[in-house]
Amino acid sequence: MRTDLWADAHCDSAGTPTVHYRAGLVVYTEALINGQFVGRAWNGAGFLNAGSGEQVDLKRHPTPQAFWLEIDGQLLASHWDWQGFEQTETGTGRHAVVSLRHRLRPVTVKVHTQLDGTPILARWLEVTNTGDRAAAMGALASWSGVLQTVRNWAAHLPDPSAPLFSVGYFTGDRWSDEGDFHWHTLPNANYRIAGRYRRDRFRHPMFVLRNHATGEHFIGQLAWSGGYEFEFDLDQDPGVGDGSARLFFRAGPDAPAPQRVIAPGETIATPALHLGLLHGDLDDCVNTMHTHLRRSVFRPQARGRGGWVESGIGPELEITPEAVRGQIDRAAALGAEVFFIDASWYTPPFGNWYTTVGDWQVDRQRFPAGLTAFREQARAHGMLFGLWMDAERIGPASHVAQAHPDWLATAYDGTQRLGDMLDLTNPAAAAWMEGQIERVIREHQLDMFRLDMNVGTLGPAAATIRDGYWENSYWRYYEALYAIYDRLRARLPDVIFEHCASGGGRTDIGMVPRFAHTWVTDWPIAPRAFRITNGMTMALPPEYVDRLWGGQNCHTTAELDFQTRLLLFARPTVAFFSPPHAALNPGLLGRLAHLVRLYKTFVRPFAQDSRIYHHTPTFVGREPQGWGVLELAAADHSCAMAGVFQLESPATSDYVLRLRGLDVSRRYRVTLDNTQRTFEFDGHTLSQVGLTVRLEGALTSELILCTAL
């Protein structure tokens, strides 16, 4: 067994039932005390939190409970009875379950904790209604409690006014602002971060909490595609009490109550929070989370591999048979491995692709011979063939919307104004959508299916009357959606399922693991394109992050290499790059082919367990200025790649790059991609002294490749 991936859960049920969860060097302790199931302590150095002086003083915390659950208007924070503890071995570690029963409400809860040996623990609840009438679930947090108590905190800081905690998260929540990571000082007050319900849907549900006094970091991601909320409540006052600071948190789905109506005898599972404690820096947190996601969250890829190089044709231009045929040939010449047709294949020429979604039949005016010849042409070039669907909408001009207006989701005000979104809480609508996806895949013999979701901002989303309650739709909607893709993937194991939600609208780890990768944005324009790649590779491992070149105006700013090199730190898609009737520009084709070769031969072989380093993690302003630097390195330190990007308003021409992913005891061959000059250096010099990169002018770049000798 790898000692760095060791996991165990230990329960002492004598007296006060107490559970110690241990994974790697993280220890987390919970106990049932006087009817309250509470978190007692966290430790990041591997020590069991056994001493009373190390544990949370429950008398000083009004809300110490380890989960937050409101049923029928009551907060069930106490009056729980212990029902048992069990754990099982899994392929990657341990799965522990604590069972509780409430004394007043007819409710049982199973507290699930998954440990995979990394410092990241996954926590979710199973809530069962044991009564004889429906139960309305209001506010819920999959995990809550006291993260830390910092004794004599002021003594650890330069002055009492210095911040004790900062929280990092993606500040931007709107389209084209994905990945906008910033640190924010936690005030001596309540602080909330929300997305998809109280804010727009382009904020990935992740946070990093930094303790400036003692150095720990907590990192968390919520596996949920609906509305969510992270809450932190810091109680610190240097002039009162024992000089301690106490930090409470809770994390979970967020929507108008009730979020879910639970039928008698029914059991529901909450979204999982993936939370860990580390000593280190931001990239230590990021790479540890990526290791956990790869190990325990993401599923095996279709066809035994990921990282396909894609090309396609979309509605930015009028799609004709001639255009598709020409683009297939150009994609093959470039070295693409998958070709897909995006929106409008189902709508007449010069029609509105947006309003006719739902009628998933090939339009014979646009494509008189159908799609078969395109699929065969792509396969003759050795490429796979894919097709796009905005499967969760039925447009107002579609036949299905006219036939089934009741399948449209209805907002709280009774209007169907939610971007033509299907009501997947309606079993008939959900079954129709699942059937349409499978039919299209089988009918057209697709190798790849590309899902989109263009519903815009939903706010509180839809609601339906259920057992006398206006039940919010988020919970039941995503229960249905997740189940649909679980079934489709099981029935169609060789199909590559790809995800895109207006580019970046649904990148969470509830949705993405059901797909091969996700498009993290529809904004490929420099310099903001760098900030988006920079931030979204904090949230997701790089091989699950799709970035586009070609189309969507990426060509309007920056040199060609600046634009294309960003794709190497993710998974590249190269769309159309030449008009159907025009000759290929050999210079352009040469640089694009060079990009594809680099990805296939240098990056992809180590991408699946790579480590990524964000040398410039944050920026000021919507369009980033100064230097932007990313590094991708093999886990075994055998090779690394660094991209140095001069962004807007450059203040200097020189940047000293100190690589972080190399072995200081090895020697490396270094290639500067701009000049193709190669030299040798030892890892210690590259890591400690560094290389000086000189770039003149804004929106230029250099790519440095290092290979161990």
N, C-alpha and C positions, 0 to 999 in steps of 0.2 A: 504493500500500500504506500502511495506517495505521502510522506509526512506533511507536505504542504497542502494536502487536500484531505486532511483528517476531519471527521465530524462525529459528534456524539451528543445524545440527549440523556440527561440523568435526572430521575425523579425520586425525591424523598417524600413519601406520602405519610410518614409518621408525624403526628402533631399537625403542624402547618404544612399542607401540601406545597412543595417547592420543586420547580423544574429548572435545571441548568442546561442551556443550549450552548454547545461549543462547536465552533467551525473554524478551522485554521487557528488563528490566535485571538479570535473573538469569543467572548463569553457573555451571554445574556441570561439573566435570572428573572423568573416570574414566580409568584406565589398567590395562593388563595388565603386571604387574611380577613377574618370577620366578615365573610361573604363578598369581599371585593377581590377580583382577580387583577393583580397589579404587577407592573414591571418594577423590579427591585434595583437592578444595577446593570451597567454595561462595563466591559473591560476589554481593551484592545491589545493586551499583552499576554493573553492566555491564562490568566489567573482566575480561579473560581471565586466568585463574589460571595464569600461565605460569612465574613465578619459583619456584624451589625453596623459598625462605623462606616462601611463601604456602601451600605444600602440606603435606599430612599426612605426618608422619614415621612411616613404617610400622614402624620398630623400636620405637616407643613404644606400639603398639596391638596387643593380642593378636588382635583380630578386626576387621581393617579391610575385609573383603570386602564388596562392593557388593550381594551377595545371599547368602542363607543357604539351603543346600539339603543335606538329609540323604537319602541313598539307601542302602537295605539296611544301615542302622546306621552309615554313614560320613558324616561331615561333609565335603562337597566344597568346602573353603575354599581349596584350592590345586591345583596340577597341571593347570591349564587351558591349552590351546593356542588361539591366535588363528586363527579361520577366516574372518574378513572383516567388513566394515562396508558397510552400504548405507543410503541414505535416499531417501525419496520425498516429493514435495509432496502435501499433502492440501488439502481445501477450507478448512481453518482454520490451516494451518501446515506442520509437518514431522513425519515419522515416521521415526525412526532405529532401526536394528537392528544389534546387535553379535552375531556368532556365535562360540561357543566350543565346544571339544570336550575332554572329560576324558581324561587319559592312562591312568587305571587303570580306571574304571568305564565301561561302554558307554553313555554319556550325552552328549547335546549340549544346549546351552542357547542360546536366542536371547533376548537382552536387548532388550526393546522400550521405546522412549521416545517419547512423543508430546508435541510442543511446539506450542502454539496461539497463541503471542505474549503470553499472560498470564504472570505469574511462577510459575504452577503447572505442574509437569511431571507427566505420568502415566507410571508405570513398571509393566511386568508382564513375566513370563517365559514362554517356551514351552520345555517340557522334553520331550525325545524319548528314549525307550528304544531304543537301537540294538542291543541285545543279543538273545539268543535265549531269554531267560526273563523272567518277570515281575520288575519292580523295585518295591520297597516304598519309598514316599516318606514320610519322617518329618517332622521339623520343617522349616518353610519360612518364609522372609521374602521377600516380593516385592522389598523394598528394605532395605538395611542399610548399616552403615559409620559413619564418623566425620562427624558433622554439623559440629562446630566444634572448633577448637583456639583457646583464648583465652590469649594470652601475657600474662604479668604481670597476671593477672586481678584480683588483690587491690588493685592500684593504682587500678583503676577504680571501686571500691566504697568506701562511707564507712568500713567496717571489715571485717576478714577474716571476721567472723561473719555478715555480710549475705549473703543468697542470691545466687548467681550466675545460676541459671536457675530459672524457674517453669514448670510445665506446667499448662495449663488443659484440662479435659475435663468431661464430664457425670458428676458423682459419683453421682447416683441411677441405679440399674440395675433398679428394679422398677416395676411398673405404678403409674401416677399420679405418678411422680417423673421423668418425661421432662423433658429440657431443664434439668436442675439443674446449671448450669455454675458451676465454681469453679476458682480458681487454687490450685496446690499447690507448695510449695517442693521442688525436686529435691534430695535428700540426696547426700552424697558416697558414693554406693553405687548399687546396682542398684534400679530402680523400674519396676514393670510395671502396665499398665492392661489389663484384660481384659473381655470381654463375651461373652454367649451360651453359652459353655462353662463357664468358671470363675466367671462371674457371670450374673445374669439377663439377659434379652434386651432390656430397655428402655433400654439405653445405646447411643446412636448412636456408631459407630466414627469418632471425630474427636478430634484434639488440636491445641492451639496451644502452641508452646514460645516462651518469652520470655527473651531474654538481657538481664539487668539491667545488665550492664557496657557493652555496645556497642550495644544498642538493637534488634537484629534480632529478627524473629519468624519461626518456621517454622510453617506450618499444613498439616495432613495429614488426608485422609479415605481410608478403605479401602473399595473397592467390593466388599463381601462381606456376605452375609446369614447366614453361619454363625459358629462361634466364631472369635474374633480376639484378637490381643494386640499391644500397643505396648510395647516395652521401651526404657528409657533407662538408660545406665550412665555416671555422671559420675565422673571421676577428677580430683579437685582436692585438693591438699594444699599450703598456702602455705609449709610448712617443708621441702619435699623437692623435689629436682630443679631444673628450669629455671623454676619459677614459672608453668607453664602448666596450664590445665585442659582436659581432653579429654572430649568428649561423644560416646559411641557410641549408636546406635539400631538397632532393627530393627522391622519392622512386617509383619504377614501373618496368614494364617489360623492358628487354634489348635484342635487336637483331639487325642485320643489317637492315637498312631502305630499303624499307618501311616494317614496321612490319605488317601492315594490309592495304589492298586496300578496300575502302568502296564504294560500288556501289551507284548510285543515289537513294535516298530515304531510304537507309539502315541505321539502327541504330546498333551500337556495344556497348557492355559493357566492361569496363576495369576491370582488377583484382582489388580486394579490398585490401586496406591497413588498418590493424587494429592497431591503434595507441593510446597510452594513456600516461598520466602524473601522477606521484605518488610521494609522500613523503614517504620514507621508504628505505628498502635495496633491494638487488637483489631478495631474495625470496618473498618479498612483491610484486614486479613486476611480478614474475613468477606465483604466485598463483592468483593474480588478472587477469592476462591474461588467466589462466586456467579456472577461473570462467566465464569469458566472452566467451571463446570458448565453454564451456559446455552449457551455456545459449543461445547463439545466432548463433553458427557456426556449431557445430556437430549436427547430425540428430538423431532422435529416432532409437534405435537399433532394428534390426530384431529380431523377437520372444520375444520382450519386455525386452531384457537384453543383456549385453555384458559380457566380462570377462570370456569367455569359456576357460577351460583348454584343450589344444590340444596335440595331439601326431600324428606322421605320419612316413612315410618311404620315403626316398629320394634317389637320384642317387649316393650318396656317396658309396653305395654298389649296386651290381647287384640285381634288384628287380625281384623276382620270386613269383609265387603264394604261395609257401610254406613260403617264407619270409613275405609276406603280412599277411597271416593267423596268423603266429606266433606273428607278431608285434601287430596285433589287440588284441590278447589275453593278451599280456604284457601291452598294453596301458590300457585295461580294469582293469587289476589287480592293476595298478597304481592309478586308479581313474580318467583317462582322460574322457572328455565329448564329444570331437570331434576327429575323426580319418580321416586323409587325405593321399592320394597318391600324391607324388610330381612328378617331371619331369621324363620322359621316359616311361610312360604308353602307349604312342602312337608309340613307336619306337621298332624295333626288339631287341632281346636279344644281349647284348654287342654292341649295336649300339650307335651312338653319339646323345644323346638327344638334343644337342644344334642345330645341323644342320637340324633336321627333324621337328622342330616346324612349325605349320601351317597345318599339316595333322592330324586333331583332331579326329582320329578314333582309337579305341582300337586296338593295334597290337595283332593279334591272335597267333603269335608265342610266344610272351611273356605271354599273358593271353588267352589261348585257349577257356576258358569258359566266357570270358568277365569280367565285374566288378560286376555283380549283386550279386554274392555270397559274395563278400567282403562287399558290402553295407549291405546286410542282416545280416552278421555276426556282423558287428559293431552295427547295431541297436538292435540285440538280446542282446548285452551287455549294451544297454541303451545309446549308443553313436550316435552322428550324423556323417554323412559321407560327405567328401569333396574331391575335385579334383583340381589339379593345371593346369594352362594354362599360357604360355608366349604369350598372345593373340595379342600383338602388333608387333610381328615379324613373318616372314615366312622364314624358313631356306633354304639355297641353295639346300639341298637335298630333299626338300619337293616337292610334286606333284603340290601344288598350286603355288609355285614360278616358276615352269617350265611353268605352264599354264598362269600365269599372271605376267610376269616380270615387266610390267608397274605399278603394285601395290607397288613396292618397292620405298621408298623415294629416291630422287636424290639430291646429294649435289651440291653446287654452281659450282664445277668444272665439273659437268655433269656425275659423276660416282655414282654408287650405293654402296657406301662404309660406310653407316651409320648403321652398325651392323644388316643388314637385317630388318630394321624398315619399317613397313607398312606406306604408305602415306595416312594418315587419312584425308588429305585435298582433296583426291579423294573420292567423294561420293560413288562410287562403292566399293572401298576397305573398307571404313568405314561401309557400310551396310553389307558387307560380314562378317567382324569381329564381328559386333553386332549379326548377325544371328548365327554365329558359337558358340559364348558364350551361347546364349539362347538355341541352340540345345543341346549342351553338358550338360547344367544344366538339361534340361527337359528329355533328353534321359536317363541320368543316375540317375535321381531323386535325385539330389544333395541337401544336406542341407547347404553346404558351398562351395563357389567358391573362389579359391585362384589365384589372378592375380600376375604375375611377369612381369618384364621389364628388359631384359638383353641386352641393346643396347650400353653400354659403353659411352664414352665421345662423345658428339655430336658437341661441338663448335657452329658455326653458324647454324648448322642443315641443313635442306633442303630448297629448294626454287622452286617455280613454276612461270611460266609466267602468269600474270593476268592483262589484260587491259594495256598491254605495259610495265609493271613493273616486275622485279624479286621480287615477294613477298616472304618474309621470311615465313617459315612454322610454327614456334612455335605457333603463335596466333591462326591461323585457326585450327591447329592440336588439341590444347587443348580445343578450342570451341567444336570440334567434340567429343573428348574423354569424356569431362565432360557430354555432352548431352547423349552420349551412356549409361553411368552408371546411369544417372538420370532416363532414360527410363527403363533400366533393373531393377533397384530397384523398380520402380513403378509397373512393370509387375510381378515381382517376390518378393513380400514383405517379404516372410518368409525365403528367402535365405540369409545366412550370407556372405557378400562380404568382403573378406580379401585382404589386399594389401601388395605387396612386390616388390621392384624394385632393384634387386641385393642386397637386404638388405640395406636400408637407402638411396637409390638413388632418392626417391621422397616422402619425408615426409611432404611436405608443407600443409598448411591448405586450399589450393584449392583442393587438391586430397583427403586427408585423410577423410574429412567429408562425402565423398560418400562411405566410407567403415567402417567396424566395428573397425578396428585397422590397424596398419602398422608395418611391420618388420623394425626396425631402423638400423639394421646392419646384416652382415653375419660374423662378427668377434666376437665369444664368448670366446676368449682366454684371461685369466687373465695375467697381471693386467689391460691391456687396456680395457677389458670388463667392468671394473668398470667405467672408465672415459666415455665410451660411454653411459652407463646407466645414469650416473650422468648428462651428458650434454643433452641427448635427453629427459630426464624428465624435463628439463627447457623448451624445445621447445613445448612439448605436454603433456597433462595430463597423468599420469602414466597408466591409464586403456586403453589408446590408443597406448601404447608402448609395442611391443612384444619383448620378449627376449627368446632365445633358449638355452636349455641344451640337449646334446646328438647329436653327429654328428659335422661336421665342426671343429674337433680337440679341442673342448672345454676341453676335459679331459687331455690335454697334460701338463697343468700347474695348480697349486693351489689345495688345499684340496677340497674335494667334497662339503662341506658345503659352502665354499667361492663361488664356481661356482653356486650352486643352489640358494643361498640366494639372489643373484642379481635379480633373477626372481620375487621375492616377491615384489619388488619395481616397477614392470611393470605388464605384463600379460604373464603367463608362457606357453611355449611350450616345451614338453619333447619328444624328438625323440627317435630313437632306442637306446637301452642300453644293449642288449644282443644278441649274434648270434642266428639264428633260431634254431640250434640244441643243443645249450648249456642250461644247467640248470640256473635258475635265481639265482643270488647272493643274499641271503636273507639280508645281510647287506646293499648292495646297494639299493635293493628294499625298504627296511625299511626307509632309509633316504629320498629317492625320495617320498615315500608315505607320509612321515612326511611333506615334503615341500608342497605337494598337499593339505593335510589336513589344514595346516596353511593358505594357500592361500584361500581355500574355507570357512573356519570357522572364521578366524581372519581378513584377509585383504579384501576380496571381499565385505563383508557387508558394509564397509565404503568407498570403493575405488572410487565410482562414484562421490563423492564430497569431496575427501580427499585433504589435504594440504601437500605439499612435501617441505622438507627443505634440502638444500645442504650445509652441514656444512663445506665441503671442495670443493668449487666451481671450483677452477682452479688447474692445475698441470703443472710442468715443464717437458719437454721431452715427447717423443712419448709413452713410457711406464711409467706410473705414479709411483711416489715414495712416501714413507711416509705413512700417514694415509688417508683413504677414508671413509667418513661417510655420510650416507643418513638417513633421518627420514621421515616416512609417518604417518600422524595423521588424525584422524577423525575431521570433521569440528566442531562438538560439543564438542571436547576435551574429549570424552568418552574413547578413546583408542589411542595408538600410538605404532609405531614399529621403532626401530633404528637398522641399520646395521653398525657395526664398522669393517672395513677391514684393515688389515695390508698389504700394497702394497709392492713394491720392495724396497730394500735397507732400511730396517727399522732402524731408528736412536734411537728410544726409545721403551720400552716395555709397557708403560702406556699411556692411553689417557683418559682425563677427558671429559666425555660426559655431556653436558647441554642440555636437551631436550627442544625443542621450541614449541611443539604443545600441551602442557598440560595446564590445568587450575591450577593456583597456589593455589586456594582455595579448591581443592579436594585432596582426598587421593587415591593412586593407588596400585594395586597389580603388582609387577614387577617380570618377569620370565626371567632368563638367559638361553637361549636355549642350550648352550654348556653343562651345567650341570643339567638343568631342576630344578634348585633351585629357590625358590620363596620367596619373602619378600615383606613388605609393606613400602611405603614411601609417604610423602606428596608432592604435585606438586611443592610447592615452593622450597623444597630442590632439587628435581630432575631438576628443571629449573635453579636455581641460584647457588647452590653448585655443583651439578652434581654427576655422578657416575664415579668411576675410573675403566676403562676396561683394563685388562692386557692380552696381546697377545705376545707370544714368537715365533719369526720367521716370515719370509715373507710369504705372501699369505695364511694367516689364518684369521679367522673372529669370531665375536660374534654377536648374535642377541638378542636384548632386547625388550621384549613385555610388554606393560603397559596397564592395564585395570582399569578404575575408579571403586571404591568401592561404 
